[in-house]
Amino acid sequence: MRILVIGAGGVGTAAVAIAARRDFFEHMVVADYDPARVEHALGQVAGDARYSGARVDASDTDGMVALIREQRITHVLNAVDPRFVMPIFNACFAAGVDYLDMAMSLSKPHPEQPFALPGLKLGDEQFAKASAWEAAGRLALVGVGVEPGLSDIFARYAQDELFSEIDEAGVRDGANLVVDGYEFAPSFSIWTTIEECLNPPVIYEEGRGWFTTPPFSEPEVFEFPEGIGPVECVNVEHEEVLLIPRWVKAKRVTFKYGLGDEFINVLKVLHTLGLDRTEPVTVKGAKVSPRDVVAACLPDPAGLGATMHGKTCAGTFVTGKGKDGSPRAVYLYHVVDSDWSWKEYGSQAVVWQTAINPIVALELLAAGTWAGTGVLGPEAFAPRSFLDLLTAYGAPWGMREEAVRR
């Protein structure tokens, strides 16, 4: 297996460091538009001859095809912002290699009823090409980070091994992270955060299909494990709601994120001022994207590791009937302590937790344990092998039985 990682930011750099401890691949090329980022990522694995670097523009499909062929790549891991999903996705198809990402093609709100009906949904552009990928005998494994990714695998595991009937598969994400010296420092790409938090959230219900609600709707307080405690979570647009119903039979699928009042207020102000826009505006003769300006003014999430403390939790809350037919509710989850991930891998918790999952998936593909063609989400594969290997990587998952809500 020869892997090309496109994007040497926080997630890409963490993926490089995680993969270095495994022996399932022949070579890994780390590529980015910024050579300094590539150099930094390769610094994590200095002396390992399996690694090399390259410069690539993630918007240049032809350039990526040339790099893939030059380096005899078999699998591409997309570790950049979701705005670059389709150029990389198309480059992989043109080059005849398998593709993995952690965020899917972007959505566009319904032009007339954005808070009731979905328009172009997350991943629609990729799924529209599923038959072509299948006919070519190639695999596009989409949404295989932590959320989406591990959360989807939890939903499939619940269906396969825990439940005879699922009422709701509700992804719940929360943390108690703090960053020394900053009043506001997002733990993940602010570009992506703005996109998913300010777009209309999508909900799935059996018999109704997908529909949308206003941002930050349906607040609920969820108790997170391992000392994180209660966090208010709200509806946010996320890929799991578009992926899980394709392979898991659930009456309802939701995604709720623990943002907090301060974070929500900042996002609302950015939206009010138009600073969430991606379309360029002219400033003293120069064209700039307001969202890119916001990102440039905030600290790089990849550089927060030494000052970030606390834990982050990703998980799926599942309710329904157990295998014996009685009511059951469980929370399947994965917690990472940022002090641990920084000391062990040199990465803060959120990017490390995202990065480990596609590396586990690549190892399963290399072994032939996972195999398929077309455009598939992680819940299309048997979950137990993934969860067992995740534990073997030193990142165990947990399950908490919940009180059944009547």
C-alpha positions in Angstrom: 0.0 0.0 0.0 1.4 3.4 -1.1 -0.5 6.3 0.6 -0.7 9.9 -0.3 -1.9 12.2 2.5 -3.1 15.5 1.1 -3.0 18.2 3.8 -0.2 18.6 6.4 -2.2 20.5 8.9 -3.2 19.2 12.4 -5.1 16.1 11.2 -2.6 15.2 8.5 0.4 15.6 10.8 -1.3 13.5 13.5 -2.1 10.8 10.9 1.5 10.7 9.9 2.7 10.2 13.5 0.0 7.5 14.2 0.8 5.5 11.0 4.6 5.6 11.8 4.0 3.1 14.6 2.4 0.5 12.2 3.9 -1.6 9.5 0.9 -2.1 7.1 2.1 0.3 4.3 5.1 0.5 2.0 5.3 4.2 1.6 3.5 7.4 2.6 3.8 10.7 0.7 2.8 13.8 2.7 1.7 16.7 0.4 0.5 20.2 1.0 0.4 23.6 -0.7 2.8 25.0 2.0 6.2 23.2 2.0 6.8 24.3 5.6 3.8 22.3 6.8 5.1 19.2 5.0 8.5 19.7 6.6 6.9 20.0 10.0 4.8 16.8 9.5 7.9 14.9 8.3 9.7 16.1 11.3 7.5 13.8 13.4 8.9 10.8 11.6 12.5 11.8 11.0 14.6 8.9 9.9 11.8 6.8 8.7 12.5 5.9 5.1 8.9 5.1 4.4 8.0 8.8 4.2 8.6 11.6 1.7 7.1 15.0 1.0 5.7 16.8 -2.0 4.0 20.1 -2.9 0.4 19.9 -4.2 -2.5 22.3 -4.8 -5.7 20.6 -3.6 -7.7 22.5 -6.1 -5.6 21.3 -9.1 -7.1 18.0 -10.2 -4.5 17.5 -13.0 -1.6 18.2 -10.7 -2.9 15.7 -8.1 -3.4 13.0 -10.8 0.2 13.6 -12.0 1.5 13.3 -8.4 -0.5 10.1 -7.8 0.9 8.5 -10.9 4.4 9.6 -10.3 4.5 8.2 -6.8 2.6 5.0 -7.7 0.0 5.8 -5.1 -2.7 3.2 -4.3 -4.7 5.1 -1.6 -5.3 8.8 -1.0 -6.2 10.2 2.3 -7.9 13.7 2.1 -6.9 15.7 5.2 -7.9 19.2 4.0 -11.0 21.4 4.3 -14.1 20.0 2.8 -14.1 22.7 0.1 -11.4 20.6 -1.6 -13.3 17.3 -1.4 -14.5 17.2 -5.0 -11.2 18.1 -6.7 -9.4 15.4 -4.7 -12.2 12.9 -5.1 -12.2 13.5 -8.9 -8.5 13.2 -9.1 -8.5 9.8 -7.4 -11.1 8.5 -9.8 -9.2 9.8 -12.8 -6.0 8.3 -11.5 -7.7 4.9 -10.7 -6.9 4.8 -7.0 -8.9 4.4 -3.8 -9.9 7.5 -1.8 -10.7 8.2 1.9 -11.9 11.4 3.5 -13.1 12.6 6.9 -15.6 15.2 5.7 -17.8 15.0 2.6 -18.7 17.3 -0.3 -20.4 20.5 0.8 -24.1 21.2 1.0 -26.2 24.1 -0.3 -29.3 25.1 1.6 -32.7 24.9 0.0 -33.2 28.2 -1.9 -36.8 28.7 -0.6 -37.3 26.7 2.6 -33.8 26.3 4.1 -35.1 25.5 7.6 -37.6 22.9 6.5 -36.2 21.1 3.4 -32.7 20.1 2.5 -31.2 21.4 -0.7 -28.0 19.8 -1.9 -27.0 17.6 1.0 -23.6 16.8 2.4 -22.1 14.0 0.2 -24.7 14.3 -2.6 -22.1 15.2 -5.2 -20.0 12.1 -4.2 -22.9 9.7 -4.0 -24.0 10.9 -7.5 -20.9 9.2 -8.8 -21.2 6.0 -6.8 -22.1 3.8 -9.8 -19.1 5.0 -11.8 -16.8 4.2 -8.9 -18.3 0.8 -8.5 -18.1 0.1 -12.3 -14.4 1.1 -12.1 -13.8 -1.4 -9.2 -12.5 1.4 -7.0 -13.5 2.4 -3.4 -14.2 5.9 -2.1 -14.5 5.4 1.7 -16.2 8.7 2.8 -16.6 10.2 6.2 -14.1 8.0 8.1 -12.8 10.4 10.7 -14.2 10.4 14.2 -17.4 12.3 13.5 -18.3 11.2 10.9 -16.5 7.9 11.1 -16.2 6.2 14.5 -19.7 7.6 15.4 -21.1 5.8 12.3 -19.3 2.6 13.2 -20.8 2.8 16.7 -24.3 3.0 15.0 -23.6 -0.1 12.9 -22.2 -2.0 15.9 -25.4 -1.1 17.9 -27.5 -2.6 15.1 -25.4 -5.7 14.6 -24.7 -6.6 18.2 -26.9 -4.7 20.7 -30.3 -3.9 19.3 -33.1 -5.6 17.5 -34.8 -2.3 16.8 -33.4 1.2 16.9 -35.6 4.2 17.7 -32.8 6.8 17.5 -29.1 6.9 16.7 -28.1 10.3 18.1 -24.5 11.4 17.8 -23.5 13.5 20.8 -20.2 15.3 20.9 -18.9 17.2 24.0 -15.7 18.3 25.7 -14.3 20.2 28.7 -11.3 21.5 26.8 -9.6 24.8 27.7 -6.8 26.6 25.9 -4.4 28.7 28.1 -4.0 32.3 27.0 -7.0 32.5 24.6 -10.5 33.7 25.2 -11.6 32.1 21.9 -9.6 29.4 20.2 -11.5 26.7 18.2 -10.1 23.2 18.6 -10.7 22.4 14.9 -10.7 24.3 11.6 -12.8 27.5 12.0 -13.6 27.3 8.3 -15.2 23.9 8.8 -16.8 24.8 12.1 -18.5 27.8 10.6 -19.8 25.7 7.7 -21.3 22.9 9.8 -22.7 25.2 12.6 -24.3 27.9 10.6 -25.9 25.7 7.8 -29.4 24.3 8.5 -29.0 21.1 10.6 -30.3 17.9 9.0 -32.5 15.3 10.8 -33.6 12.0 9.5 -36.9 10.3 10.4 -38.3 7.0 9.1 -41.2 7.7 6.8 -40.3 11.4 6.4 -36.7 11.2 5.2 -34.3 14.1 5.6 -35.5 17.5 6.7 -33.9 20.6 8.2 -34.3 22.9 11.3 -32.8 26.3 12.3 -29.2 26.3 13.5 -28.7 25.4 17.2 -32.2 23.9 17.6 -33.5 21.4 20.1 -31.0 22.1 22.9 -30.5 19.3 25.5 -28.1 18.7 28.3 -26.1 15.4 27.9 -23.9 13.9 30.5 -20.6 13.0 29.0 -18.3 10.3 30.6 -14.9 10.2 32.2 -15.3 13.5 34.1 -16.4 15.7 31.3 -19.9 16.0 32.8 -23.1 17.8 31.6 -22.8 19.8 28.4 -25.7 21.5 26.5 -25.8 20.1 22.9 -27.6 21.5 19.9 -28.5 20.3 16.4 -25.7 20.9 13.9 -25.4 19.9 10.2 -23.2 16.8 10.1 -22.5 13.9 7.8 -23.6 11.1 10.1 -27.3 12.0 9.6 -26.7 11.6 5.8 -24.7 8.4 6.1 -26.2 6.3 8.9 -29.7 5.8 7.4 -28.1 4.3 4.2 -26.8 1.3 6.1 -28.4 1.3 9.6 -32.2 0.9 10.1 -33.1 3.6 12.6 -36.3 5.5 13.1 -34.5 8.7 13.8 -30.9 10.0 13.3 -29.6 13.2 14.8 -26.3 15.0 15.4 -25.9 17.3 18.4 -22.7 19.2 19.3 -21.8 20.7 22.7 -20.9 24.2 21.6 -21.7 26.4 24.7 -23.3 29.8 24.7 -20.1 31.7 24.2 -19.2 29.8 21.1 -22.7 30.0 19.7 -22.7 33.8 20.3 -19.4 34.2 18.4 -20.8 32.3 15.4 -24.0 34.3 15.4 -22.0 37.6 15.4 -19.8 36.3 12.5 -22.9 35.5 10.6 -24.6 38.9 11.4 -21.5 40.7 10.2 -21.2 38.6 7.0 -17.8 37.2 8.2 -18.9 33.7 7.6 -19.1 34.3 3.8 -16.8 32.4 1.5 -17.4 34.6 -1.5 -14.5 37.2 -1.9 -15.1 40.8 -1.1 -12.9 43.7 -2.3 -10.7 45.3 0.4 -8.5 48.2 -0.9 -8.2 46.6 -4.3 -7.6 43.0 -3.0 -10.2 40.2 -3.2 -10.4 38.2 0.1 -12.9 35.7 1.5 -14.2 37.0 4.9 -14.1 33.4 6.3 -10.5 33.1 5.3 -9.8 36.3 7.1 -11.4 35.0 10.3 -9.3 31.8 10.0 -6.1 33.8 9.6 -6.9 35.9 12.7 -7.4 32.9 14.9 -4.7 30.5 16.2 -4.0 27.4 14.2 -5.7 24.5 15.9 -2.7 22.3 15.1 -0.5 24.6 17.3 -2.6 24.5 20.4 -1.4 21.2 21.8 0.9 22.5 24.5 -1.7 24.9 25.8 -4.9 22.7 25.5 -6.1 20.7 28.5 -9.1 18.6 29.2 -10.9 15.8 27.4 -13.0 15.5 24.2 -15.7 12.8 23.7 -17.3 11.6 20.5 -20.1 9.0 20.7 -23.4 7.7 19.6 -26.5 7.5 21.9 -28.7 4.7 20.8 -32.2 3.9 22.0 -34.6 1.1 21.1 -35.1 -2.6 21.8 -32.3 -4.8 22.8 -31.7 -8.2 21.3 -34.1 -9.7 23.8 -36.8 -7.3 22.8 -36.7 -5.2 26.0 -36.2 -1.4 26.0 -32.5 -0.5 26.0 -30.4 2.7 25.7 -26.6 2.9 25.5 -23.9 5.5 24.8 -21.0 4.2 22.7 -18.1 6.6 23.0 -14.4 7.4 22.6 -12.6 9.9 24.9 -9.2 11.4 24.4 -7.3 13.4 27.0 -5.4 16.3 25.3 -2.5 16.2 27.8 -2.0 12.5 26.9 -2.2 13.0 23.1 0.2 15.9 23.2 2.7 14.0 25.3 2.4 10.8 23.3 2.0 12.1 19.8 2.6 15.9 19.8 -1.0 16.5 18.8 -4.0 18.1 20.6 -6.9 15.8 21.3 -9.4 16.8 18.7 -7.1 16.5 15.7 -5.6 13.3 17.0 -9.0 11.7 17.6 -10.0 12.5 14.1 -6.7 11.3 12.5 -6.5 7.8 14.1 -9.7 6.5 12.5 -8.7 6.7 8.8 -5.3 5.1 9.7 -7.2 2.2 11.3 -9.4 2.0 8.2 -6.3 2.0 5.9 -4.8 -0.9 7.9 -8.0 -2.9 7.6 -8.1 -2.2 3.8 -4.4 -3.3 3.5 -5.2 -6.6 5.3 -8.3 -7.2 3.2 -10.4 -7.3 6.3 -12.4 -4.4 4.8 -13.1 -4.5 1.1 -15.6 -2.9 -1.2 -16.2 -0.8 -4.3 -18.3 2.3 -4.9 -18.9 5.3 -2.6 -19.3 3.8 0.9 -19.6 5.1 4.4 -17.8 3.4 7.3 -21.1 1.8 8.5 -21.1 -0.2 5.3 -18.4 -2.4 6.8 -18.3 -4.9 9.7 -17.7 -2.8 12.8 -16.1 -5.3 15.2 -12.8 -5.6 13.3 -12.5 -1.8 13.4 -13.2 -1.4 17.1 -10.8 -4.2 18.0 -8.0 -2.7 16.0 -8.7 0.8 17.4 -8.3 -0.7 20.9 -5.0 -2.4 19.7 -3.8 1.1 18.7 -4.0 2.1 22.4 -7.2 4.1 21.9 -10.0 2.0 23.6 -13.7 2.8 23.2 -16.4 2.6 25.9 -20.1 1.8 26.3 -22.4 3.1 29.0 -25.8 1.7 29.7 -28.3 4.5 30.0 -31.6 4.8 31.8 -34.4 4.0 29.4 -36.5 7.1 28.8 -40.2 6.4 28.8 
